Amino acid sequence: MIQWQPSAKIDFLKKRAVILQQIRTFFAQRNVLEVETPVLAKHGVTDVYLENITARFVGPGFANGLELYLQTSPEFAMKRLLAAGSGCIYQICKAFRDDESGRYHNPEFTMLEWYRIKFDAIKLMNEIDTLLQTILKCPPAQVLTYQQAFLQHLDFDPIAGNYQDLKQRLEQLSRSDLHQLTDDYQILLQLAFSELIEPRIGQSEPCFIYQFPAAQASLAKLNQDNPKVAERFELYYKNMELANGFHELTSANDQLKRFQHDNEIRIKQGKVSKSIDEKFIAALQAGLPDCSGVALGVDRLVMLATGAKSIEEVISFNLHSC
């Protein structure tokens, strides 16, 4: 017998609809413009830790086919709107990531992404905190720097330390299994964070982890006072990563170098290098206003609001039921 029923509970879908309306009301009250950008694009992402799902278009002018990428985030297109003078914007959209499926992951998911002009990372974190309290009725969030989190929970300084130092500390903690997985310091830091720190933070209240190492800057500016750290933050609550945000990098040259460096790492890891979105770089050259931006997982937010144990309970049809 064919299973045709949705993966989600109808009551949870009704709660989801209420939350989406709350989000739109939240931004309408702040005069933030709702926008839409394409799901398909000619370029994917160079990010070493993300993979696009691809599609192929065959139509007028493309008889041999055109490879397109389902976007992992609307970031590049939204920043082009910012450079064109849109002002503060937000979007609720579908995003797609290959090789992600499980309790907290579906290859197709819903993302809330927004950009605030003349906001630094701290000001944006405060706004995110207000949104969470509005929807989840949760306590105010805690804020820890990446360095503070490591010192507090592992007694290790990730900024001053190195691979050998962390390897020794993990051996002391009887977690040598982690350093056996990689000889890359930044990857080992991420493993240590996810395995040993993430389960200890954001349990009773949301927790922002702020100022990641510069090597993990992604699309964030480096801190002016300490270039060893980046103006990047992530938000955790009840064992889930909810959001990833930046005081956005505005230098086209620096961004291009980071994309090129990403591709160098991809090649070293045996992955395919990705074409660089020249229109995005051109938008940065034209002038991206000083701003901060964040991507927040809507499905996970609904999970927290409903008490759902799996993402399939809050989306109409998951991968296995669609």
C-alpha positions in Angstrom: 0.0 0.0 0.0 1.4 3.4 -1.0 2.0 5.8 1.9 0.6 9.1 0.7 0.1 10.9 4.0 2.2 14.0 4.9 5.1 13.5 7.2 4.0 16.4 9.4 1.2 16.6 11.9 -1.6 19.0 10.7 -1.6 20.7 14.1 2.2 21.4 13.7 1.5 22.8 10.2 -1.1 25.2 11.7 1.5 26.3 14.3 4.0 26.8 11.5 1.6 29.1 9.6 1.2 31.2 12.8 5.0 31.5 13.1 5.5 32.5 9.5 2.9 35.3 10.1 4.7 36.3 13.3 7.9 36.6 11.3 6.4 38.8 8.7 4.7 41.0 11.3 8.0 41.4 13.1 9.8 42.7 10.0 6.8 44.8 8.9 6.9 46.6 12.2 10.6 47.4 11.5 10.1 48.5 7.9 12.2 45.7 6.6 11.3 44.9 3.0 10.3 41.3 2.0 12.0 40.1 -1.2 12.2 37.1 -3.4 15.3 35.9 -5.3 15.8 32.9 -7.7 16.2 29.4 -6.3 18.2 28.4 -9.5 21.4 30.1 -10.4 24.3 29.6 -12.8 26.8 29.4 -9.9 27.0 27.4 -6.8 29.1 28.0 -3.6 32.8 27.5 -3.1 32.3 26.7 0.6 34.3 23.6 1.4 31.6 22.3 3.8 28.6 22.8 1.5 27.5 21.1 -1.7 24.8 22.3 -4.1 22.1 20.1 -5.7 22.2 20.6 -9.4 19.6 20.8 -12.2 19.8 20.9 -15.9 17.9 23.2 -18.2 17.4 22.4 -21.9 15.5 25.1 -23.7 15.8 28.0 -26.3 19.4 29.0 -26.5 20.6 26.0 -24.5 20.1 23.0 -26.7 23.1 21.3 -25.2 21.8 22.0 -21.7 22.7 24.5 -19.0 23.8 23.2 -15.5 22.1 25.2 -12.8 22.5 25.1 -9.0 19.8 25.0 -6.4 20.9 27.6 -4.0 22.2 26.7 -0.5 21.1 30.3 0.6 19.8 33.4 -1.1 22.8 35.4 0.1 24.5 36.3 -3.1 21.3 37.5 -4.8 20.2 39.4 -1.7 23.5 41.2 -1.5 23.1 42.2 -5.1 19.8 43.8 -4.1 21.5 45.6 -1.2 24.2 46.9 -3.6 21.4 48.1 -5.9 19.8 50.2 -3.1 17.1 48.0 -1.7 17.6 49.0 1.9 17.1 46.5 4.7 15.6 43.3 3.4 14.4 39.8 4.5 13.3 36.6 2.7 11.6 33.4 3.7 12.6 30.9 1.0 13.4 27.3 0.1 17.1 26.4 0.2 18.8 23.2 -0.8 21.9 21.3 0.4 23.3 18.0 -0.9 24.4 15.3 1.5 22.2 16.5 4.4 19.4 14.3 5.7 18.5 13.3 9.2 16.7 14.3 12.4 17.6 18.0 12.0 18.2 18.0 8.2 16.2 17.7 5.0 17.9 18.4 1.6 15.1 20.9 0.9 14.4 23.3 3.9 13.0 26.7 4.7 15.4 29.6 5.5 14.8 33.0 6.9 17.6 35.3 5.8 17.8 39.1 6.5 20.2 42.0 6.2 20.3 45.1 8.3 22.2 48.2 7.0 24.4 49.9 9.6 24.0 47.1 12.0 27.1 45.5 13.5 27.0 41.8 14.7 26.0 42.7 18.2 23.1 44.8 17.1 21.9 42.0 14.8 22.2 39.4 17.6 20.0 41.6 19.8 17.4 41.7 17.1 17.5 37.9 16.6 17.2 37.5 20.4 14.0 39.7 20.3 12.6 37.6 17.5 13.2 34.4 19.4 11.6 35.7 22.6 8.6 36.8 20.5 8.1 33.4 18.9 9.4 30.9 21.5 8.7 32.9 24.7 12.2 31.9 25.8 14.7 33.6 28.1 17.1 36.2 26.7 20.1 34.6 25.0 23.6 34.2 26.5 26.6 35.5 24.5 30.0 33.8 24.6 32.9 34.4 22.3 34.3 31.3 20.6 37.4 31.7 22.7 35.3 31.9 26.0 33.4 28.8 25.1 36.5 26.7 24.6 38.2 28.1 27.7 35.0 27.5 29.8 34.2 24.0 28.6 37.6 22.5 27.4 40.1 24.7 29.2 41.8 25.3 25.8 42.4 28.6 24.0 41.5 28.1 20.3 43.0 31.4 19.2 46.4 31.1 20.8 46.6 27.3 20.4 47.6 25.0 17.5 46.9 21.5 16.3 49.4 19.8 18.6 48.1 21.7 21.7 44.5 20.7 20.9 45.6 17.1 20.2 47.2 16.9 23.6 44.2 18.4 25.3 41.8 15.9 23.6 44.1 13.0 24.7 43.8 14.3 28.3 40.0 14.3 27.8 40.1 10.7 26.4 38.9 11.9 23.0 41.8 11.1 20.9 39.3 9.6 18.4 38.7 13.2 17.2 42.2 14.1 16.2 42.5 10.8 14.5 39.9 12.0 12.0 42.0 15.0 10.7 45.3 16.7 10.7 43.7 20.1 9.9 43.5 22.4 13.0 40.4 24.2 11.9 38.5 21.0 11.2 39.7 19.6 14.5 38.4 22.8 16.3 35.0 22.2 14.6 34.9 18.6 15.7 35.8 19.5 19.3 33.2 22.2 19.3 30.4 20.0 17.9 31.2 17.0 20.1 32.3 18.6 23.4 31.0 22.1 23.5 27.7 22.3 21.6 25.9 19.8 23.8 26.8 21.9 26.9 25.5 25.3 25.6 22.1 26.8 24.9 20.2 24.3 27.0 18.2 26.6 29.3 18.4 29.7 27.1 19.6 30.4 23.6 23.4 30.9 23.2 25.3 33.0 20.7 28.8 32.0 20.0 30.6 35.1 18.6 34.0 35.9 17.1 35.0 32.7 15.3 38.6 32.2 14.3 39.6 34.2 11.2 40.2 31.0 9.3 36.5 30.3 9.7 35.4 33.8 8.7 33.5 32.7 5.6 31.8 36.0 4.4 32.4 38.0 7.6 34.7 40.9 8.3 37.7 40.4 10.5 37.6 42.1 13.9 39.4 45.5 13.7 41.0 45.2 17.1 41.9 41.5 16.8 42.3 40.2 13.2 42.7 36.7 14.5 38.9 36.6 14.9 36.0 37.3 12.6 32.8 39.2 13.1 30.8 35.9 12.7 28.3 34.4 15.1 26.2 31.2 15.4 23.1 30.6 17.6 22.4 27.4 19.5 19.4 26.3 21.5 18.4 22.9 22.8 21.1 21.0 20.9 20.3 22.7 17.6 22.2 25.3 15.5 19.6 27.8 14.6 21.4 30.6 12.9 24.7 31.7 11.3 25.4 35.4 10.9 28.1 37.9 9.9 29.1 41.5 9.9 29.3 41.3 6.2 32.5 41.5 4.2 32.2 44.3 1.7 35.6 44.2 0.0 35.3 42.6 -3.5 39.1 41.8 -3.6 39.1 40.1 -0.2 35.9 38.1 -1.1 37.4 37.0 -4.4 40.6 35.8 -2.6 38.5 33.8 -0.1 36.5 32.1 -2.9 39.8 31.3 -4.7 41.2 29.9 -1.4 38.1 27.8 -0.9 38.6 26.3 -4.3 42.3 25.5 -3.5 41.1 23.6 -0.4 38.4 21.8 -2.3 41.0 20.6 -4.8 43.3 19.4 -2.0 40.4 17.5 -0.5 39.6 15.8 -3.8 36.4 17.9 -4.4 35.4 19.7 -7.6 36.3 23.4 -7.7 33.3 25.8 -8.2 33.0 28.6 -10.7 32.9 32.0 -9.0 29.9 34.2 -9.3 31.3 37.2 -11.1 28.1 39.2 -10.9 28.2 38.9 -7.1 31.8 40.2 -7.1 30.8 43.0 -9.4 28.0 44.0 -7.0 30.6 44.2 -4.2 32.8 46.3 -6.4 29.9 48.7 -7.0 29.4 49.0 -3.3 27.7 46.8 -0.7 26.5 49.0 2.2 27.9 48.3 5.6 25.5 45.7 7.0 25.1 42.5 9.0 23.1 39.5 7.9 21.9 36.2 9.2 20.4 32.9 8.0 18.0 31.2 10.4 16.5 27.7 10.0 12.7 28.1 10.0 12.0 24.4 10.3 14.2 24.1 13.4 12.5 27.2 14.8 9.1 25.4 14.4 10.6 22.3 16.0 11.4 24.3 19.1 8.0 26.0 19.1 6.1 22.7 18.9 8.4 20.3 20.7 8.8 18.2 17.6 11.6 15.6 17.8 12.4 15.5 14.1 12.3 17.9 11.2 9.9 15.6 9.3 7.2 16.4 11.9 7.1 20.1 10.9 7.5 20.0 7.1 4.6 18.8 4.9 6.6 16.2 3.1 10.1 15.2 3.9 12.5 13.5 1.4 11.0 10.0 1.9 7.3 11.1 1.7 7.4 13.5 -1.2 
